[in-house]
Each structure stands twice: as C-alpha cells, then as structure tokens.
Amino acid sequence: MTAKEMESFPLLSANEVILHTLTLPPGSTQADINFWKEDHDNRDPFYENTILLHYPTIRNRIGYDLSNRPGNAFVADDVVAALQQEELFHYNAAFYHEYHDHYFHAISVLWAWRLSSEKPNKIKLNKCHAFAYALYESSSVGLIDGEYPDFISKTHKDAWTALLKLLDKEGPASPYRSLQIMYALLKFCNLTRKSKDLSLN
C-alpha cells in the first residue's frame, strides 16, 4: 500500500507569518526565555539532522494564536493554566521548563485542540497528539530516513512519513512554506481548521 502524501496546502497572507520575536511577559523564567528565543535554523547545512520546518515560525504562530495578549509569548504557566481549563492532561510548569520537547508538544496539542472544529473527545485528542508529535519531529529534532520515532498511532506514523516525503522532495521549508505545511498537517491528521482562527492576524 502506498503511503499517503500531503497534497493540499492553503494560500496564506504574508502577515500570517510571525517573524518578530514574541514579548516575554513579566515573571517569565529563564527556561521560558530560552524556549522562546531558541532558533533551529532548518537551512543550516551543518545540522546532523535535516529539519523540514522553520522552528521559530511554527513556534511563534502557535504562541501568538494562544496568547490572550497578542504579541506575548505563551509561557509554561500559561500552558498549564490553559490545559487545565480545557481539562486536558498536563504536568506542572517546572516539568515543561526542564523538558523543552514536552513544552513544544503541549502548546502544539493545545493549539490543535482549540483551532480545530471537531467535537472535543478522546478521538480528537489522539489526533492532536499525533499532530503535535509529527510537528515537533519535523521542526526541532529532524527527520532522517531509517530512524523512526516511537509512533503513538497510525495517524502519527502516516504524518511522519508524509513529512519525510516532503523533506526528500522539497528540502527545508521557508517560513511561509513551513506555515503552509503546518496547516496541511492539521488537515492530514483529520482535524478541521475553524473558519475563524484564534487570533485576528
């Protein structure tokens, strides 16, 4: 059976790409600062793992959409409060400060949960987790043929494989293309983007 590929990419306005660094709110810890200022350059030829998506673009778009204060980063305390509000499983802020991969995963799950229109249930949550893991692997740790992550579901495996095919075909994505792929990944994981997004941008 031939693996599915991503074929539907939305047209975006230029201002949907958040290029500026988000403002850290008062009381942000050093770990929050490190997370929101970290820059994985997906076009750096010296990276051992080739990264498909432009990490700052993905992270900043998610942070901008989730924030109640547009332009401010969504720090670990915000992540915990929001996950608690949505009645989703979460660790405490100290855990996300220590493990940046879980920090990224948590905000990605929350973003997909809030941005998608499906009825909130366990099936939707599983899709959000698949989306978040595939997004993290393609924008931070890198995608390498022959090295497979621990897949949590068939959706996660299919998404990872589709992203790997894109990397092989196109190479590292620009900020604009990275955002297109992120929205395409949401759809690929069978999540429907709401007609009105979380932010006005």
N, C-alpha and C positions, 0 to 999 in steps of 0.2 A: 504494500500500500504506500503510495507516495505521500510524503509529509506535506501538510498544509503550509501555504505561504501567505504572507501578508500582502494584500493586493489593493486595499482601499485606504487611501491617505487623504485626509481633509485638507482643503485650502485654508490657510490661516492668514490673518492680517499681521503685518510686521510688528505691531505693538504687543502681540501676544507673547513674544519672546522677551523675557525679563533679563536684560543684560546687566543692569546695575546690581551691586551688592545690596542685599536687604539690610535694613537697620536692625541692630540688636536692641531689644527693649531693655529698660533699666532692670538690674538684677540678674542679667544673663551671666551664666558661669563661664569659666574658661573653656569648658568642654563644648558649650553651645557655640561660643565664638569660633573654636576650631572647626566644628562641623559646618557652620555656615560660611566659612571663608575657605574651606578646602577646595582645591581645584584640580580635578583629574583631567589633564589635557589629553583628550582622546585622539589628537593628531600628533602626539609626541612619538616619533619612531623608536625611541629608546625604551618605551614601556614593554615589559616582557609579555604582558597580555594585551592584545589589541582590544580597545574599548570602543564599542559601536556608538554609544550615545554620549553627547556632551553633558557631563555631570552637572556643572553649575546651572545650565539652562533648565534641566529637569528638576533639580532640587529647588531652584528659585521659583519656578512656575508653581510647584506644589505648595511651597511656603507662602507665596503671595495669595494663592487661592484660599488657603486655610485660615490665614490670619484675619482676625477681627479688626486689625489695624493695618490697612493696606500699605505695603512697603516695609513692614516689620517682619522679621524672621519669626517662624513658629518654633519656639524653643521647647526643650524637653518638658518643662512644667505645663506648657500649653498642650503638648501631645498627650500627656497623662490625663489632664482635665477633659480633653475632647473625647478620648477613648472611653473614659468613664461616663461621660454624657451620653455617648452612643451605646453604652452597655456592652462594649467590646473588651475582650481580654487585654490586660496591659500590665507592664511592670511599673516600678516606681521610677522617678526621674533619674535617680542615681544609676540605675541599670542602663538607661539609654545614654547617659553620659559616658559610661565605661565601654559600651559596645556600640560603636557607630553604625555597624551594619544593621543592628536592630532599630536604631534611631531612624535610619533611612527607610527600613521596612515598615515601621509603624506609621510614619507620615504618609507613605505610599498607600498602605491599606486604608487609612482614614480618608485620603483624597479620593480613592476609587469608590469607597463606600458612599461618600457624600455626593460625588459628581455623577454617579450612575443612578438610573431611574428604577431599577428593579426593586421589588418588594424586599425589605430587609429580613433576611432569614439565613440559615446556615449555608445554603447553596450559594447565595450571593457572597457571603463571607469567604467561602472557599475560593471563589473566583477572584476576589480581591486579593487574597493571599498569593494566588498563582501570578496575578499581575504584578504584585509588589516584588516577589522574588525574581521574576524574569527581568523586571526593570532594574533592580539592583545589580544583577549579574551582568547586564549589558551596559551599565553606566559607571560602574565602580570597580568590580573585580575582574572584568574582562570575560570574553568568550573565546574559548580555544577548542578547536576540533579535537576530539579524542579524550577530553577531560570533561566529565559530566558531573553536574551538581547532584545533590540528593533531591530528586523530584518529589514534590508533595502530592502531585496529582497528574493525571493525563494532560489537563489543561496547561499546567506548568511546563511539562515536557514539550508539548506542542509549541508553546510560546517561545521557549528557549531555542528550539530547533529552527523556528521561523526567523528569529532574530539572528541566529548564526548564519542562516542563508543570506539574510540581508547584508551582514558584515562581509561575507565572501563575495557578494555581488557588487556592493557599493563602496565598501571600505568605511572608515569612521565618518559619522554623520556631522554635518554642520549644526549650529544651534537651531536654525529653522527646521532642518530636516529631523533633528532629534525630537523636536516637539511634535512634528507630524507623526513620527513613529510611535511616540508615547500614546497619542490618541488612537492610533491604529491598533496598538497593543491592547488598549482598553476594550475595543470592539472585538479583537481577536479572542479575548478571554470571555466573550459573550456578555459583556457589560455595555449598556446603552448610555451614552453621554446625554445628560439632561440638555434640553434645548436652551435653557438659561443657566450659564455656568455660575460657579460660586462667587466669582468676582465680576466687576464691571469691565475689566480690561480685556 
